Amino acid sequence: MDDYKEYEMKYRGRHFRMAVSDPLDVVQKHHVSGMFYELEELEYLRTLIPPRAVVADVGANVGNHAIYFSQICRAARVTAFEVNESAIALLRRNVRLRNLCKRSPI
C-alpha cells in the first residue's frame, strides 16, 4: 500500500506515528486527529491487562488496539488477527512504524 500519509499522535508523554490511507474511515480519522480510536475503552482495558501479558487482538483493523496494548499496556506479545486485506496492509505498516514486528505478529 503506497497511498498513505503518516500522522503524529501523542499519548501519556509518548509519541506515535500511524499510517492512514483513508482519513474519513471511522478508525483512521482519530489518528488524523492525533488520538487513539476508542480511547475510553482502551484506558479501561489498561486496568485489566498486566505488564508482560500476552494479548490477542482479534479484528485488529489497522493496528490501533495492538499498538496501544504493546506500547501503553506493555504487553510482552500482541498477536493481531485481521481478515480484511486492505486493513492488513495498513496494519503491517503501522506495526513496522513502531518496530513491533517481533512483539506483534500479524
KETOR-719810 format. One record per residue: residue in one letter; y, x, z of N, C-alpha, C, O, CB in turn. Coordinates in steps of 0.05 Angstrom, whole numbers, padded with zeros to 5 digits, always signed. Glycine has a CB too. Layout:
<nodes>
AYXZYXZYXZYXZYXZ ...
</nodes>
This chain:
<nodes>
M-00023+00017+00000+00000+00000+00000+00025+00018+00000+00029+00033+00019+00000-00019+00024 D+00040+00017-00021+00064+00033-00024+00089+00018-00019+00110+00030-00016+00064+00047-00050 D+00088-00008-00020+00112-00024-00017+00117-00032+00012+00110-00054+00020+00110-00049-00035 Y+00128-00014+00027+00133-00020+00055+00158-00004+00064+00167+00014+00050+00109-00012+00073 K+00168-00012+00087+00191+00003+00099+00183+00006+00129+00171-00012+00141+00218-00013+00096 E+00191+00028+00140+00185+00034+00168+00209+00025+00185+00233+00031+00178+00178+00063+00173 Y+00203+00012+00208+00224+00004+00226+00219+00016+00254+00197+00019+00262+00225-00028+00228 E+00241+00023+00267+00241+00035+00293+00240+00013+00315+00255-00006+00313+00265+00054+00298 M+00223+00017+00334+00222-00001+00357+00224+00015+00382+00214+00038+00383+00195-00019+00357 K+00236+00005+00403+00238+00018+00429+00229-00001+00450+00238-00024+00451+00267+00029+00435 Y+00210+00008+00467+00200-00009+00489+00192+00008+00512+00177+00028+00509+00176-00026+00479 R+00201+00001+00536+00195+00016+00561+00200+00046+00558+00185+00062+00567+00166+00011+00568 G+00223+00052+00545+00231+00080+00542+00216+00096+00521+00220+00120+00519+00228+00094+00568 R+00199+00083+00506+00184+00096+00485+00192+00086+00458+00201+00064+00454+00153+00092+00489 H+00190+00104+00438+00198+00097+00411+00173+00094+00394+00153+00108+00396+00216+00119+00399 F+00174+00074+00377+00152+00067+00359+00163+00063+00331+00185+00055+00327+00136+00042+00368 R+00146+00069+00311+00153+00063+00283+00131+00044+00273+00107+00050+00277+00155+00089+00266 M+00139+00023+00260+00120+00004+00249+00126+00000+00219+00150-00004+00212+00121-00024+00264 A+00106+00002+00203+00109-00003+00174+00109-00033+00170+00092-00047+00181+00087+00011+00158 V+00127-00042+00153+00129-00071+00147+00129-00074+00116+00144-00061+00102+00156-00083+00159 S+00112-00092+00107+00111-00098+00078+00124-00125+00072+00132-00130+00049+00083-00098+00068 D+00125-00143+00091+00137-00169+00087+00155-00176+00111+00145-00186+00131+00115-00191+00084 P+00181-00171+00109+00199-00176+00132+00201-00205+00140+00213-00211+00161+00226-00165+00126 L+00191-00224+00124+00191-00252+00132+00165-00261+00145+00164-00284+00155+00196-00269+00107 D+00145-00244+00146+00120-00251+00159+00125-00255+00188+00141-00242+00201+00099-00228+00154 V+00110-00274+00200+00115-00282+00228+00112-00259+00248+00127-00257+00267+00095-00304+00235 V+00094-00240+00242+00090-00217+00260+00110-00195+00253+00123-00184+00270+00061-00207+00258 Q+00111-00189+00227+00127-00166+00218+00157-00170+00223+00172-00150+00226+00122-00161+00189 K+00166-00195+00223+00195-00199+00227+00203-00190+00255+00227-00183+00260+00203-00228+00223 H+00185-00190+00274+00191-00179+00301+00194-00149+00299+00212-00138+00313+00168-00186+00321 H+00178-00136+00284+00180-00107+00281+00207-00099+00268+00219-00080+00275+00157-00095+00264 V+00215-00115+00248+00241-00111+00235+00263-00113+00256+00283-00098+00255+00246-00132+00213 S+00260-00131+00276+00280-00135+00297+00277-00115+00320+00292-00115+00339+00277-00163+00308 G+00257-00097+00317+00253-00076+00337+00237-00085+00362+00239-00073+00383+00279-00066+00346 M+00220-00106+00358+00205-00116+00381+00175-00119+00374+00168-00122+00351+00217-00143+00390 F+00159-00119+00395+00131-00126+00392+00129-00156+00389+00144-00171+00401+00114-00116+00416 Y+00110-00165+00373+00104-00194+00370+00089-00203+00395+00072-00188+00405+00087-00199+00343 E+00094-00227+00404+00081-00238+00428+00084-00221+00452+00065-00216+00468+00051-00243+00422 L+00108-00210+00456+00113-00191+00478+00106-00203+00505+00095-00189+00523+00141-00182+00478 E+00113-00229+00510+00107-00241+00536+00077-00241+00542+00068-00235+00564+00117-00270+00537 E+00061-00247+00522+00032-00247+00525+00021-00219+00529+00003-00214+00545+00018-00260+00500 L+00033-00200+00514+00024-00172+00517+00031-00161+00545+00014-00147+00557+00038-00154+00496 E+00054-00168+00556+00061-00159+00583+00042-00171+00603+00035-00158+00623+00090-00167+00589 Y+00033-00196+00599+00013-00208+00617-00013-00193+00615-00026-00186+00635+00009-00238+00611 L-00022-00187+00590-00047-00173+00586-00046-00145+00599-00066-00135+00608-00053-00171+00556 R-00022-00133+00599-00019-00106+00611-00027-00106+00640-00037-00086+00651+00009-00096+00607 T-00023-00129+00654-00030-00131+00682-00060-00133+00686-00071-00128+00708-00017-00155+00695 L-00075-00139+00665-00104-00143+00666-00120-00119+00655-00143-00116+00661-00112-00168+00651 I-00107-00103+00639-00121-00080+00626-00115-00055+00641-00092-00045+00641-00112-00078+00596 P-00135-00044+00654-00130-00019+00669-00128+00005+00650-00139+00005+00628-00153-00014+00689 P-00114+00026+00658-00113+00050+00642-00141+00060+00636-00159+00058+00653-00096+00073+00656 R-00145+00072+00613-00170+00083+00604-00191+00062+00597-00214+00068+00593-00182+00102+00625 A-00182+00037+00594-00201+00015+00586-00208+00018+00557-00195+00032+00542-00187-00013+00591 V-00230+00005+00550-00238+00002+00522-00232-00026+00514-00241-00045+00526-00269+00009+00518 V-00216-00029+00492-00206-00055+00484-00214-00061+00455-00214-00044+00438-00175-00056+00487 A-00222-00086+00450-00227-00096+00423-00205-00114+00415-00199-00134+00429-00255-00110+00421 D-00192-00108+00393-00171-00125+00382-00182-00140+00358-00182-00129+00336-00145-00108+00374 V-00192-00164+00362-00204-00180+00341-00183-00197+00327-00168-00212+00340-00227-00198+00352 G-00180-00193+00301-00158-00205+00286-00133-00188+00289-00112-00198+00295-00153-00234+00296 A-00136-00162+00285-00116-00143+00292-00091-00145+00274-00070-00133+00281-00127-00115+00289 N-00093-00158+00252-00070-00162+00234-00059-00134+00227-00074-00118+00216-00048-00180+00247 V-00033-00129+00232-00021-00104+00223-00020-00083+00246-00008-00062+00242+00007-00109+00214 G-00033-00089+00269-00035-00069+00290-00017-00072+00314-00016-00055+00331-00031-00043+00279 N-00001-00094+00314+00018-00098+00336+00004-00095+00364+00013-00079+00380+00030-00126+00334 H-00017-00111+00368-00030-00111+00394-00046-00085+00399-00045-00074+00421-00049-00135+00397 A-00059-00075+00378-00075-00050+00381-00057-00027+00390-00064-00011+00407-00089-00043+00355 I-00033-00025+00378-00015-00004+00385-00004-00008+00414-00002+00011+00429+00009-00002+00365 Y+00002-00032+00421+00011-00038+00448-00011-00030+00468-00006-00017+00488+00018-00068+00452 F-00036-00039+00463-00058-00032+00481-00062-00002+00484-00066+00008+00506-00084-00045+00472 S-00060+00012+00462-00064+00041+00462-00041+00056+00476-00046+00073+00492-00068+00051+00434 Q-00017+00049+00468+00006+00064+00477+00018+00055+00503+00027+00071+00519+00027+00064+00456 I+00019+00029+00508+00031+00018+00533+00011+00015+00555+00016+00022+00578+00046-00008+00527 C-00012+00003+00548-00033-00001+00568-00049+00024+00573-00065+00026+00592-00052-00024+00560 R-00046+00044+00555-00060+00070+00557-00090+00067+00556-00105+00080+00570-00052+00084+00582 A-00099+00049+00538-00128+00045+00534-00140+00071+00523-00127+00084+00507-00134+00021+00515 A-00164+00077+00532-00177+00101+00523-00186+00098+00494-00186+00117+00478-00202+00108+00540 R-00192+00073+00486-00202+00067+00459-00195+00038+00453-00199+00020+00469-00232+00073+00456 V-00185+00034+00429-00179+00007+00419-00193+00005+00392-00188+00020+00373-00148+00001+00416 T-00212-00014+00390-00225-00018+00364-00212-00043+00352-00213-00065+00364-00256-00022+00368 A-00201-00040+00328-00187-00061+00314-00205-00073+00293-00216-00059+00276-00160-00051+00302 F-00207-00100+00293-00223-00115+00273-00204-00132+00257-00189-00148+00269-00245-00132+00287 E-00205-00130+00231-00188-00147+00214-00202-00151+00187-00214-00132+00176-00160-00134+00209 V-00202-00175+00176-00215-00181+00151-00196-00184+00127-00205-00181+00104-00231-00206+00153 N-00171-00188+00132-00151-00192+00111-00144-00164+00099-00133-00147+00112-00125-00206+00122 E-00151-00161+00073-00148-00135+00060-00119-00124+00061-00115-00101+00066-00158-00136+00031 S-00100-00142+00056-00072-00133+00056-00063-00125+00084-00048-00106+00087-00053-00154+00044 A-00073-00139+00104-00066-00132+00132-00080-00106+00139-00068-00090+00154-00074-00155+00151 I-00104-00102+00130-00119-00077+00136-00103-00052+00127-00101-00033+00141-00147-00077+00124 A-00092-00054+00103-00077-00031+00092-00053-00025+00110-00048-00001+00116-00068-00037+00063 L-00039-00045+00119-00016-00040+00136-00025-00032+00164-00011-00016+00177+00002-00066+00137 L-00047-00043+00174-00058-00036+00199-00064-00006+00199-00057+00009+00218-00084-00052+00206 R-00077+00003+00178-00084+00032+00177-00059+00049+00176-00058+00070+00190-00101+00038+00151 R-00039+00041+00162-00014+00056+00160-00001+00057+00188+00008+00078+00196+00005+00044+00140 N+00000+00035+00202+00012+00035+00229-00004+00051+00249+00008+00064+00266+00014+00006+00239 V-00030+00051+00247-00046+00068+00265-00040+00098+00258-00038+00114+00277-00076+00062+00262 R-00038+00105+00233-00032+00132+00225-00004+00140+00235+00000+00163+00243-00034+00136+00195 L+00015+00122+00233+00043+00128+00243+00043+00137+00272+00059+00154+00279+00061+00104+00239 R+00025+00126+00288+00023+00133+00316+00002+00155+00321-00002+00163+00344+00017+00109+00333 N-00010+00165+00299-00031+00185+00302-00053+00177+00321-00062+00191+00339-00019+00212+00312 L-00062+00152+00317-00082+00140+00335-00110+00138+00322-00127+00123+00333-00073+00113+00344 C-00115+00151+00300-00140+00147+00285-00165+00151+00302-00185+00137+00299-00140+00166+00262 K-00165+00171+00320-00188+00176+00337-00191+00156+00359-00213+00150+00368-00187+00204+00348 R-00168+00145+00369-00169+00126+00392-00171+00098+00383-00178+00080+00399-00145+00130+00409 S-00164+00092+00357-00163+00064+00348-00177+00061+00321-00164+00059+00301-00134+00055+00345 P-00203+00062+00321-00217+00058+00296-00214+00030+00285-00211+00011+00300-00247+00064+00299 I-00214+00028+00259-00210+00003+00245-00236-00004+00231-00238-00025+00218-00186+00004+00225 
</nodes>
